[in-house]
Amino acid sequence: MRKTIWAALFLICTAAIAIATVAAAPSPQGSGYHLLKKVVLGGEGGWDYLSADPVSHRVFISRGTHIVVVDADAAVVGDIPNVQGTHGAQLVPELGRGFSSNGRANSVTIFDLKTLATINEVKLPAADGPDGFLYDPASKSVFVFNARSKDATAVNAKTGDVAGTVPLGGKPEAAAADGAGHIWVNIEDKAELVEFDSKEFKVLNTWPLATCEEPTGMAIDTAHKRLFIGCHSKVMLVADYAGKVVASVPIGQGVDAASFDSATQFAFASCGDGTITVVHEDSPDKYTVVDTISTQRGARTMALDTSSHRIFTVTADFGPPPAPTPDNPNPRPVPVAGTFTVLIYGR
């Protein structure tokens, strides 16, 4: 009888240890990421978001009035013109389409992912300042987040019709979807996290982000129901789907993008100070900074190819800022013409 009891206790303890091991994987010694290639593309204009297609391994780079398309080695393979004030493109490989968020034109340009030919330009008459973007597989809609009208516009990804609008009560930035009809979006000017229903176009919850200044980039781990929120207070917050902050990790200055790789359990935050912070998810509530990748000043945005695990970021050389004016009291340094550069990192 005693042997049976001790055997049972041994099995229970063994199972508990196994569960704990799965729940709290040890953090690796470094990420292994290093610079693979640096390519000067040149050209004029600024830039914003990048998007990587994990199927074709193409990267789509916004350049103000057009989108430059490069391959996995940053060789130019195409260009999408006439996207005025583009902030970047949402790629939907399952439909073979891309969607450019056009800030100056208040529109969305739909294009073919293979040929890059324009399919349609969808006017957004009620929107003002389209900026961030997100594809929601539950509603089959692309949402664009409008900075000045402080709302989100849903565009049916199949038909191109405007499906609805969600008032957000503040300036929206990056967002993430769980694939089950829930979307979370950062409200930059109020330091809030908003959750809304992607089919009913209705806000469900609003939570303050007390230690976060100007939340920008966002990524999601759907397996563990965690959101990664980049803050200008030099932290990345990790929150659950109910808005509870479960962890805070230090990052660089001037964050603008966040990504998560479910295969490696790495979360990334790219910052304008020339760093990408790599954070390992040891468990859903425990996170360790395993690397700080040195990039280049101004490389604040990035794209992660989730199949090759490569990271792409862009920047340029900078000259001195122009003189301050009443309309622009804190001017930014000016990019030097012809120095626009793509940096590729891998393991």
Secondary structure, DSSP 4 states (H G I P E B T S, - for coil): -HHHHHHHHHHHHHHHHHHHHHHSPPPPSS---EEEEEEE---SS----EEE-TTT--EEEE-BSSEEEE-TT--EEEEE---TTEEEEEEETTTTEEEEEETTTTEEEEEETTT--EEEEEE-TT---EEEEEEETTTTEEEEEETTTTEEEEEETTT--EEEEEE-SS-EEEEEE-SSSEEEEEETTTTEEEEEETTTTEEEEEEE-TT-SS---EEEETTTTEEEEEETTTEEEEEETTS-EEEEEE--SSEEEEEEETTTTEEEEEETTTEEEEEEEEETTEEEEEEEEE--TT---EEE-TTT--EEEEE--B-PPPPP-SS-SSPPPPBPTT--EEEEEE-
